[in-house]
Amino acid sequence: MLPAEVLLEKPIRLRNACIFYLGHIPTFLDIQLTRTTGGVATEPRYFWEIFERGIDPDVDNPEHCHAHSDIPEEWPPVAEIERYQQQVRARLRHMYGNDGAVKDEMSRKVRRGIWVGFEHEVMHLETLLYMMLQSDRTLPPPLSPRPVPGPDFKKMARLARAAAVANEWHTVPAQTITIGIDDPETGNDVDKEFGWYV
């Protein structure tokens, strides 16, 4: 749906070029797998340097946020990025049993790293989709090899109307909350970390 020439464009100025996300999604997962298993990074290892970090406010001021990946003068060829995607996915599939179930010996730490990778991928697929909506050169889904069915908006509207409930006001009393997670792997309820802390 993205022509080759659009991959190097930024339909949204404050985002990276579209090609960045093709490498960023598997790189993030590879980092999670490497850190949680103590294994070795998937090659090419230098992808971590260019695909690890995305865009955040104050990206040019390291005093205001974490360091970010260096944008290369030339991105790797798309075919090389796609090979890397497949290698990282093969690494992940290898961690599951032949039946696709999680292996019993997989630690909670590794399971959590995989789940964070899944959440991250869904988040950036959404990022790519709204970038594609901003581009006037995005192509419709291909009709082959499998036709992509269009949504039945009339049916969806009927179902939404049938499931509608009246709005109500709810009072939430003032209270104190703790942000973060209790990490059962530390054995110490005092240790807390934000869920996305890496």
Helices and strands as residue ranges (DSSP letters): G 4-6, H 18-37, H 47-51, H 78-94, H 108-134, H 153-163, E 181-182, E 192-193
